[in-house]
Amino acid sequence: MTEKKLQRLKVSENGRYLEKEDGTPFFWLGDTAWELFHKLDREEAELYLRNRAERGFTVVQAVALAELEGLTTPNAYGSFPLKRDANGEYDPAQPDVAEDGTYGYWDHVDFIVDKAAEYGIYIALLPTWGDKYNLAWGKGPVVFTKHNARAFGLWIGERYKSKTNVVWVLGGDRPLETRHHFEVVHAMAEAIREADGGRHLMTFHPAGGRSSSMYVHDEEWLDFNMIQSGHGALHTANYAMVAKDYALSKTKPTLDGEPCYEDHPVGFKAANGYFDAADARKAAYWALFSGAFGHTYGHHSIWSMTREPADYFIMDWKQALLRPGAAQMRHVRTLMESRPAKSRVPDSSLLAANYEGANHLTACRGDGYAFVYSPNGLPFRVRLGAISGERVVATWFDPRTGATVPAGESANEGELEVRPPSSGRNEDWVLMLDDASRGYVIP
């Protein structure tokens, strides 16, 4: 079979979003499948990728040297990613490349990257999880120095330099706390860039509650910022984290690359209950209307590829593929791609007043349109006149189904008081305002 080539990605001229080689905007709709390479066999990996493609996902985030004992337990075919050195320690300078015709660990990574391209999916590829250079928590082992990080970076950069559907992600859910941590990350990033000739975009996946901008915003190798708003609490204000990145003087695109996962225990404690589809949707619309160029969804049993459910991982990963939050991400993409991306900016001044906490409203506008998100369907007042046109057409967009409800037409001036079609938990709505003269198509 001929290898499918997707267009390479690049940062837009205004530094706010990603686009394809031909200049068309690229909407990042990601899924976290951190253990994809490590846990799934070929048939399972294709099942996963097909399911995500059917739901409109454009990016899958996965790790080469995986978190869950990725060095010390084999993949689905009994293979390991690294050889051991003379002291018996796993050596990043010696990737275990099968040379006897067998199907090795890196052959399996190759297969999945290529299969993703067949389904139109980009792989946001983490060379390693962060516990391999900063244990902090987890099992490690710590194996990286700045020297073998460079060697590994050169090797993996060379191996995947021709894969047009790869985006590099450094970091791996650990803070950079010491000089050693910074040296490892920088050595690996610069080596990858040297090996692949800068063919691929690169970012950094931070620990929870942080953005890559906290550590490496000014680094030349960082093309866009990634936030992990995380799983610590209900109603985490990721919109504020996005807004902070958006306001930085050195403009770079940003997104929430790890928000609360569907069916993840709130605050990491099963006794607190679990995040649900409404939480996943809220994280997406809050971030996107605050200036993010895309968004990543996640499910707790999918990133881990869980096979034996319990109270912490509550279902098998194949069951999790069918959860409502994942299916509803398609509607996020449909809405965001229905209007011009190049002109879109966050604009809280569209709101005459706002709510706090779980009811917080977010708003954005672009060329002839504006969106306002109400997480619990509460009424609000919007200031008109910020978009073009003498008259505006109002429409309600349902994030649960993608359906729309007409909301009338009015002069494009003064304030408009609106009440969503329903209110309460799981009753979020988007108000779409369009310049009546533009003839925009309703999604």
C-alpha positions, 0 to 999 in steps of 0.5 A, a space after each residue: 500500500 502506498 504511504 498516505 501523505 498528509 499536508 505538513 502543518 505550520 503556524 499562521 502568519 499572525 501567530 494565532 492558529 495552525 494551518 496546512 501547507 496550502 494555507 487552509 486553517 487546521 483545526 486541532 481536535 485531539 484525543 489523548 491516547 498516551 499508551 497507544 504504542 505500548 498497549 495496543 496491537 495492530 488490530 486494536 490500534 486500527 479500531 481505535 484510529 477508525 473510531 476517532 476518525 469517524 468522530 472527527 478527531 484530527 490529532 492523536 497524542 501518544 508517547 513513544 517511551 510510555 508512562 505505564 512502565 513503558 521501558 520495563 514491560 513489553 508492547 503487545 508483541 513482546 518488544 521493548 523500546 530501548 536496549 540496556 547498557 553495560 550496567 544493565 540500565 535502559 539506554 536512550 542512546 540505544 533504541 532497540 531496533 529489530 534487525 533480524 526481520 522480526 516486528 520490533 517496537 519501533 516497527 509498531 510505532 511506524 505502523 501506527 503513525 502510517 495507519 493514522 495518516 490513512 485515516 487523516 489523523 496527525 500524531 502528536 508524538 511525545 518521544 518520552 513521558 516526563 518520568 524518564 527524566 524527572 520522576 517526581 511521581 510515577 515509576 520511571 525509571 529516570 534514564 535521560 542525561 543531556 547527552 543521551 537525550 541528544 542522541 535519542 533526539 537525533 535518532 527519533 528525529 531522523 526516523 520520523 522526518 519523512 512522516 508528514 503527519 507528526 507533531 513533536 511534543 516534548 515534556 510529558 506531564 512533569 514540571 521542569 524544576 532543575 537545571 538537569 530537567 531543562 538540559 534534557 528537554 532542550 537537548 532533545 528538542 534541538 536534536 530533533 529539530 536538527 535531525 528533521 530539518 525543522 520539518 515538523 511543529 514542536 510544543 511542550 506538554 506540561 504538568 497539570 495546572 500549567 502551560 508550556 509558556 511557564 517554562 519554554 515560551 521564548 525557546 525558538 524550537 517551541 512553535 505553539 503553547 500547550 496547556 494542561 488544565 488537568 483533573 484537579 477540580 470541577 470548573 477549572 478556569 482553563 479560559 483564564 489560562 488560555 487568555 494568559 497565553 494569548 496575551 503574551 507579547 511574543 505571539 504563539 498559538 495555544 490550546 488546552 492539550 489536557 483538560 479534565 478527562 471524561 470519566 476521570 475521578 474529580 481531584 483523582 479521588 473516586 469518592 468525589 465522583 467523575 467528570 462527565 460529557 458536560 465537563 468535557 464540552 465546557 472545557 472545549 468551548 471555554 478554551 476555544 472562545 478564549 483564543 485557543 486554536 484547537 482543543 484536546 479531549 480525553 477519556 481516562 480509560 482510553 489514555 491508559 488503554 484500560 482492560 481491567 476496570 475498577 473504581 479509578 479506571 471505570 471501564 474497558 477502553 473499547 467501551 470508552 470509545 463510545 462515550 458521549 463526550 467523544 462523540 460530541 467533540 464532532 460538533 465542536 469542530 463543525 461549529 469552529 470550522 463553519 466560520 472564518 478562523 483567520 479573523 477570530 479573536 476572543 472578545 469578552 466585551 461582547 458580554 454586558 455582564 458575566 457570571 462566576 464559576 461554573 456559569 462563566 460565559 465566554 465569547 469570541 468574534 470574527 469576520 461577520 460573526 460572534 459566538 457566546 457560550 453559556 455552560 448552564 443555559 442561563 440568560 445573558 445580555 450581549 452588546 451588539 455592534 461589534 460585528 459588521 452588518 446593519 442587522 444580525 441573525 441569532 441562532 442557538 447551537 446545541 453542543 450536545 447534538 449539533 442541532 440549531 434553533 432559530 433565535 430571531 433577527 434584530 438591528 445590530 445596535 444596543 444590547 440584546 437580552 437572550 435566554 437559551 432554549 433550556 437551562 440547568 446541568 448538561 444544558 449548555 448552549 452557544 449563541 451564534 450571531 451573524 451579519 444578516 448580509 453575509 449568508 453564512 450557512 448554519 452548521 
